[in-house]
């Protein structure tokens, strides 16, 4: 039986990442199997399990994440970095931004939707070798975790996570110089972008109603019997959600709870 990893007398401490990897490799097979069984039974949070997969993947791998028996996401990882993440059962076509922080924010937005979709269900990972990613932006598991934490600290980031399972499309414009992130089919994104442009044009006119505003503001725009757009603003942050009507009451309650 494999003995637990330990530091030899007089040896210098290993770097954290290397030390953690060595301890993981030194675990008994039974411990690794039990870890996978807990994830498959929904007894382990999705994000830590997924971040661990990224951090332990050195050779290029395409990792399919299944919720139950259904493929829910495809990840491309290599050299302990995430280079691609798409929701659904097929690999994504477009590359992530070259800037690691921007790539982390893009992947974090998709992971927020994936976490909402999993909702405590069991997950499994299927791995297969793939070609090394070429020309794709990537980020480390630590950068991805930081982006997820930043999104969770923002009230509108929390609202976006709450809407992830129901939103048909969304655009999130974080505060500061961070680039907007979005998700959903192109026609709906075009409608949301038109709303965003209208707000920007309105804010540029003196004396007009401005959105986003420094105080929390929420506006519901009926588009059709099957579609409504929820526009939420807080300080310099803007979130636009394309929603089916049935999703609106619950999100209004979430909004009220965030700012009450």
C-alpha positions as CSV (number, residue, x, y, z in Angstrom):
1,X,0.0,0.0,0.0
2,X,1.3,3.4,-0.9
3,X,2.5,5.4,2.1
4,X,1.3,9.0,2.7
5,X,3.7,11.6,1.3
6,X,6.0,13.1,3.9
7,X,8.9,15.5,4.0
8,X,12.4,14.0,4.5
9,X,14.5,15.3,7.4
10,X,16.5,18.3,6.4
11,X,14.7,18.7,3.0
12,X,13.5,22.2,2.0
13,X,9.7,22.5,1.7
14,X,8.4,21.9,-1.8
15,X,6.5,24.7,-3.6
16,X,2.9,24.6,-2.7
17,X,1.6,23.4,-6.1
18,X,4.3,20.7,-6.4
19,X,3.8,19.6,-2.8
20,X,0.0,19.3,-3.3
21,X,0.5,17.3,-6.5
22,X,2.9,14.9,-4.8
23,X,0.5,14.4,-1.9
24,X,-2.3,13.7,-4.4
25,X,-0.3,11.2,-6.3
26,X,0.7,9.5,-3.1
27,X,-2.9,8.9,-2.0
28,X,-4.1,5.3,-1.9
29,X,-6.1,4.3,-4.9
30,X,-9.1,3.8,-2.5
31,X,-9.0,7.4,-1.5
32,X,-9.0,8.6,-5.1
33,X,-11.9,6.2,-6.0
34,X,-13.9,7.4,-3.0
35,X,-13.3,11.0,-4.1
36,X,-14.8,10.3,-7.5
37,X,-17.7,8.4,-6.0
38,X,-18.5,11.4,-3.8
39,X,-18.6,13.7,-6.8
40,X,-20.8,11.2,-8.8
41,X,-23.2,11.1,-5.8
42,X,-23.4,14.9,-5.6
43,X,-21.7,14.9,-2.3
44,X,-18.8,17.2,-3.4
45,X,-19.2,20.7,-4.7
46,X,-18.8,21.0,-8.5
47,X,-16.3,23.9,-8.6
48,X,-13.6,22.4,-6.3
49,X,-13.7,19.1,-8.2
50,X,-13.4,20.9,-11.5
51,X,-10.6,23.2,-10.4
52,X,-8.8,20.1,-9.1
53,X,-9.2,18.5,-12.6
54,X,-7.6,21.5,-14.2
55,X,-4.8,21.7,-11.7
56,X,-3.8,18.1,-12.1
57,X,-3.9,17.9,-15.9
58,X,-0.5,18.3,-17.5
59,X,-0.7,16.5,-20.9
60,X,-3.4,18.0,-23.3
61,X,-6.8,16.5,-22.4
62,X,-10.4,17.1,-23.5
63,X,-12.5,16.6,-20.4
64,X,-16.2,16.0,-20.7
65,X,-18.1,16.9,-17.6
66,X,-21.3,14.9,-17.2
67,X,-24.2,15.8,-14.9
68,X,-25.7,12.5,-14.2
69,X,-25.3,10.7,-17.6
70,X,-25.7,13.8,-19.7
71,X,-22.7,15.7,-21.1
72,X,-22.9,19.2,-19.8
73,X,-19.6,20.8,-20.6
74,X,-16.3,20.2,-22.5
75,X,-13.0,21.5,-21.1
76,X,-9.7,21.6,-22.9
77,X,-6.8,21.6,-20.4
78,X,-3.0,21.3,-20.6
79,X,0.0,22.3,-18.5
80,X,-2.4,22.8,-15.5
81,X,-4.2,25.5,-17.5
82,X,-7.7,25.7,-18.8
83,X,-7.7,26.6,-22.5
84,X,-11.3,26.0,-23.5
85,X,-14.7,25.6,-21.9
86,X,-18.0,25.2,-23.6
87,X,-21.4,24.3,-22.2
88,X,-23.1,21.3,-23.9
89,X,-21.6,18.2,-25.2
90,X,-19.3,19.5,-27.9
91,X,-16.0,21.5,-27.8
92,X,-16.2,25.2,-28.4
93,X,-15.2,26.7,-31.7
94,X,-14.0,30.2,-30.6
95,X,-10.8,30.8,-28.7
96,X,-10.7,32.6,-25.3
97,X,-9.0,36.0,-25.0
98,X,-5.2,35.9,-24.8
99,X,-5.1,37.9,-21.6
100,X,-5.2,35.3,-18.8
101,X,-7.4,37.5,-16.5
102,X,-9.9,38.1,-19.4
103,X,-9.9,34.3,-20.2
104,X,-10.5,33.6,-16.5
105,X,-13.5,35.9,-16.4
106,X,-15.0,34.4,-19.6
107,X,-14.6,30.9,-18.2
108,X,-15.9,31.9,-14.8
109,X,-19.1,33.2,-16.4
110,X,-19.7,29.9,-18.1
111,X,-18.9,28.0,-14.9
112,X,-21.4,30.0,-13.0
113,X,-24.1,28.8,-15.4
114,X,-22.8,25.3,-15.2
115,X,-22.9,25.3,-11.4
116,X,-26.5,26.5,-11.4
117,X,-27.3,23.7,-13.9
118,X,-25.7,21.1,-11.7
119,X,-27.6,22.3,-8.6
120,X,-26.1,19.6,-6.4
121,X,-26.4,16.7,-8.9
122,X,-23.7,14.1,-9.3
123,X,-20.9,14.8,-11.7
124,X,-18.4,12.6,-13.5
125,X,-15.4,13.4,-15.7
126,X,-14.5,11.6,-18.9
127,X,-11.0,12.3,-20.3
128,X,-9.4,11.7,-23.6
129,X,-6.1,12.8,-25.2
130,X,-6.3,15.7,-27.6
131,X,-4.0,18.0,-29.6
132,X,-2.2,20.7,-27.7
133,X,-4.3,24.0,-27.8
134,X,-2.9,26.4,-30.4
135,X,-3.5,30.2,-30.2
136,X,-6.0,29.9,-27.4
137,X,-6.1,32.0,-24.3
138,X,-5.8,30.1,-21.1
139,X,-5.7,30.6,-17.3
140,X,-4.6,28.7,-14.3
141,X,-7.0,27.1,-11.8
142,X,-5.9,29.8,-9.3
143,X,-6.8,32.6,-11.8
144,X,-10.1,31.0,-12.5
145,X,-10.9,30.7,-8.8
146,X,-10.0,34.4,-8.3
147,X,-12.4,35.4,-11.1
148,X,-15.2,33.3,-9.6
149,X,-14.6,34.9,-6.2
150,X,-14.7,38.4,-7.8
151,X,-18.0,37.6,-9.5
152,X,-19.5,36.3,-6.3
153,X,-18.5,39.5,-4.4
154,X,-20.6,41.7,-6.7
155,X,-24.3,41.9,-6.1
156,X,-25.0,41.7,-9.8
157,X,-22.6,38.8,-10.0
158,X,-24.8,37.0,-7.5
159,X,-27.9,38.0,-9.5
160,X,-26.3,36.6,-12.6
161,X,-25.6,33.3,-10.9
162,X,-29.1,33.1,-9.7
163,X,-30.4,33.6,-13.2
164,X,-27.9,31.2,-14.9
165,X,-30.3,28.2,-15.1
166,X,-33.2,30.3,-16.6
167,X,-31.6,33.1,-18.6
168,X,-31.9,32.7,-22.3
169,X,-29.1,35.2,-22.8
170,X,-27.2,37.7,-20.7
171,X,-24.6,40.5,-20.9
172,X,-22.7,41.5,-17.7
173,X,-20.7,44.7,-17.8
174,X,-18.6,44.7,-14.6
175,X,-17.5,47.8,-12.8
176,X,-14.1,49.4,-13.8
177,X,-12.2,48.5,-16.9
178,X,-13.2,44.8,-17.0
179,X,-14.4,43.7,-20.3
180,X,-18.1,42.7,-20.6
181,X,-18.9,39.0,-20.6
182,X,-22.0,37.4,-22.2
183,X,-23.7,34.1,-23.0
184,X,-26.6,32.9,-25.2
185,X,-27.6,32.8,-28.9
186,X,-26.5,35.7,-31.1
187,X,-30.1,37.0,-31.9
188,X,-30.9,37.5,-28.2
189,X,-27.4,39.0,-27.6
190,X,-28.1,41.5,-30.3
191,X,-31.3,42.6,-28.6
192,X,-29.5,42.9,-25.3
193,X,-26.7,44.9,-26.9
194,X,-29.3,47.3,-28.4
195,X,-30.7,47.9,-24.9
196,X,-27.2,48.5,-23.6
197,X,-26.5,51.0,-26.4
198,X,-29.8,52.8,-25.7
199,X,-28.9,53.2,-22.0
200,X,-25.4,54.5,-23.0
201,X,-26.9,57.0,-25.4
202,X,-29.5,58.1,-22.8
203,X,-26.8,58.6,-20.2
204,X,-24.9,60.8,-22.5
205,X,-27.8,63.3,-22.9
206,X,-27.8,66.0,-20.2
207,X,-30.9,65.9,-17.9
208,X,-32.0,62.4,-19.1
209,X,-32.7,59.4,-17.0
210,X,-29.5,57.5,-16.6
211,X,-28.8,53.9,-16.4
212,X,-26.6,52.5,-15.0
213,X,-26.9,54.7,-12.0
214,X,-24.8,54.9,-8.8
215,X,-27.8,53.7,-6.8
216,X,-29.3,50.2,-7.4
217,X,-31.8,50.3,-10.2
218,X,-33.8,47.5,-11.9
219,X,-36.0,47.8,-15.0
220,X,-38.2,45.2,-16.7
221,X,-38.7,45.6,-20.5
222,X,-41.5,43.4,-22.0
223,X,-40.4,42.4,-25.5
224,X,-42.9,39.7,-26.4
225,X,-45.3,37.3,-24.7
226,X,-42.4,34.9,-24.5
227,X,-39.5,37.2,-23.7
228,X,-38.7,39.9,-21.2
229,X,-35.5,41.8,-20.6
230,X,-34.4,42.5,-17.0
231,X,-31.9,45.4,-16.8
232,X,-30.1,45.8,-13.4
233,X,-27.6,48.4,-12.5
234,X,-25.5,49.1,-9.5
235,X,-22.9,51.8,-9.3
236,X,-21.0,51.4,-12.6
237,X,-22.1,47.8,-13.2
238,X,-24.8,46.7,-15.6
239,X,-26.5,43.3,-16.0
240,X,-28.9,42.6,-18.9
241,X,-30.9,39.3,-18.8
242,X,-33.2,37.9,-21.5
243,X,-35.7,35.8,-19.6
244,X,-38.9,33.8,-20.1
245,X,-41.7,35.5,-18.2
246,X,-41.9,32.7,-15.6
247,X,-38.4,33.4,-14.4
248,X,-39.0,37.1,-13.6
249,X,-40.8,37.0,-10.3
250,X,-38.1,34.9,-8.6
251,X,-35.3,37.1,-9.8
252,X,-37.1,40.2,-8.7
253,X,-37.3,38.6,-5.2
254,X,-33.5,38.0,-5.4
255,X,-32.9,41.6,-6.4
256,X,-35.0,42.8,-3.5
257,X,-33.1,40.6,-1.1
258,X,-29.7,41.8,-2.4
259,X,-30.5,45.5,-1.8
260,X,-33.1,45.5,1.0
